[in-house]
């Protein structure tokens, strides 16, 4: 009988003889297959457990908001799942439910929540009464009515800085001394990788400084109070509420909160506004080719220098190239214009804030109205030196003041100015006082300005 020829794979596998090397490879492959099968089963089971809530989450380490209260400014730094609800002025720090329960058990949930007004003028009840108050709350992820981050431009990868442009921000001097210097201190360390969030701001005031804001951030400045879809939050992983570095003095930086100086702020302004001149002219004895430029700020409605033409002629005789005029409302134009001068002169409150745009070693001459010595020195005298600007002042005598034509010589306006409260003092001595400068008395200051430019 003939044998059947069984031609199939199983028969061949069963019929052939395997070498030791082949048997070893076969056992290794089987072992690897078994390991992969076990690993796949583990992954699938773990996924199913998580899906059905069988595997509890491990509580994450959460750092509560770090806040500084006191002085002129309150501010908080906060990290995590942060959601800003503009409708309720609330900033939610969202944490896992397990984490929240653990913190609550340890009495580490702040109650009542943190509240903060992000405008750096503590102690001024009039100003702070105009500022919106924000709450910072830590809540669990299952918190009722918690706003959800829905994507798009509502979610930000860059950190945020939330600050107020309310109260006195519409006043040019206060915009700088209260907000812009402190905003520089707070936002500049992020190297433009930061989102600026403005509350309380009026577009006419905020838009004026958009060039400066763009120097601090490469992202659009956001009006956090308006333009948000209902129920849609702004979402961040890092946020600063309020501004750092506000000093008790004007146009100054708190050295305990920042290593920046006013000289650093001026350098930033030169960069933001693309100002060309770094230093004022350096005069050399015997060299008549360099002519210092003098700007006389002359207003037509308030704080008027009534004999400005006499001052202009005197300055020209002494060797200045003189420009007389009132500064533009456009900050970019004013910055470029002011940067072109070596000496700037004006009555207190008539545009001297623009000395922040002067080149290094320039000279400021402040005409101090009668009885306004203390406020003039605090607002411009002390800050000028910190900015690298030389400072001179001319104090108006009563005979040079328009007040002589409004009040008798023995009136309390002349005999006891300190008796007036601020709301009475300011209208009399600062807002409605014009001056007629004694040219003979004023000449030495213009000469001194030239001498300083020689040093």
Order of alpha helices (4+ residues) and beta strands (2+ residues): alpha-alpha-beta-beta-beta-alpha-beta-alpha-beta-beta-alpha-beta-alpha-alpha-beta-beta-alpha-beta-alpha-beta-alpha-beta-beta-alpha-alpha-beta-alpha-alpha-alpha
